[in-house]
Amino acid sequence: MRPGSAGWWSGKVRQARRHLGARVDPAEREALATWLSPAQLRLFDGMHVADRRHGLDVVAWLRVDGIDDPEVLLAGLLHDAGKGHTGFVPRVLFSLSQAYGSWIWGLAIPFPSLAASQARLKAHAALSGSLAAAVGCSPRTVGLIRHQDDPPPADLAGQRLHLADEAS
């Protein structure tokens, strides 16, 4: 979808609503304990609730798509762990800067907390990959996370993860 198009805007409004109303059902969280290590579960629990909800939605999309590879599912679950607890406003500014240019990001510079959040959002794929590696995820899972926004064309799992991320 072309940034700034009507479809892009409707997708961003949908994301904003999901972010503001995000919840994780205790049963969903409990089910994760059956396939995550304790360290991976702690990483998941430490994520912002909107990112936890999004990770669960990505995993659900992947499963509906017929993907049952645990490494891909784990990448889908933890791919946004590096975003930290950035708030709503920094995420909106980040999305707008992706669509309309980095000058929007420049608006955050006078506000240190916004600037730090923007830097974290920009680097979140690498940060998420490092966090996943630190909790024992496989090199393949870490690679899927690090390349979530630009998977190589030949990496079908990475392509599916990217589609799930965009659709969820």
Number of C-alpha atoms within 10 A of each C-alpha: 10 9 14 15 11 11 12 14 16 12 16 16 12 12 17 16 11 16 19 11 11 16 14 13 9 8 8 11 16 10 10 16 12 10 11 15 14 13 14 23 18 12 19 22 13 14 19 20 18 22 25 24 23 25 26 22 18 26 25 18 21 22 14 10 11 9 16 12 11 12 17 21 23 23 28 29 25 29 32 28 26 25 23 17 15 17 14 13 12 21 18 14 20 23 18 19 18 16 16 13 12 13 11 16 20 14 13 18 13 9 10 10 13 21 17 15 22 25 15 19 20 15 14 20 24 20 21 23 26 18 20 28 17 13 15 13 22 14 13 14 23 27 20 28 31 23 18 24 16 11 19 13 9 8 11 11 19 26 19 19 28 20 16 20 22 13 12 18
